[in-house]
């Protein structure tokens, strides 16, 4: 769910000490809708790309 992904992204930000809304970071993931929304909300300046295998 989106709520679970937001919890996970919040922990990831804390553990990796990600600052400046994710500027300079690149994340590659599958097409989980909740994850995509959470990335936009929590890390709007990070690049988020989809894995080519999951797109195919």
N, C-alpha and C positions, 0 to 999 in steps of 0.2 A: 504494500500500500504506500501511498505518498507519505503518510505519517511515519511509517517505518523507515523509508528512505531518508526523510529529513533527519530522523534521529541518527542514522548511520553517517550521513554527510556531516552533521554537527560533530560527531566523534572524530571523523577523519580530519576535519579542519583543525580540531584541537590537537590530535596526536601528531599530525604532520606539520603543525605550526604554520598553516596557510594564512597569509595575510593579504590585504588589498583586494578582497573579494575574488581571490583566485588568479589574479593577473600573473602571467608567466607559467601557469600550470596547464597541462593538457591531460584530459581524461578520455579513455576509450572504453566504451561499454556496449552492451546490447541495447535493444529497443524497449526497455522497461519504462512504461509511461510514468510511473511514480518517480523513478530515478531522474528522468529528463526534467520533470517539473521541479524537483528538489535542487538539481544542479542550477537551473535558471534562478531559483529563489536565493540560494545560499552562495553560489559561486558564479555570479553573472559575468565576471571578467575572465573566467577560465575558458579555454577552448574545450569543447565536448564533442567528440567524434564517435561515430558508430562503427563497430567492427564490421569489416567487409563481409565476413562469413555470415553474420547475423542479418545483414541487409539482403544478401543473396537468398 
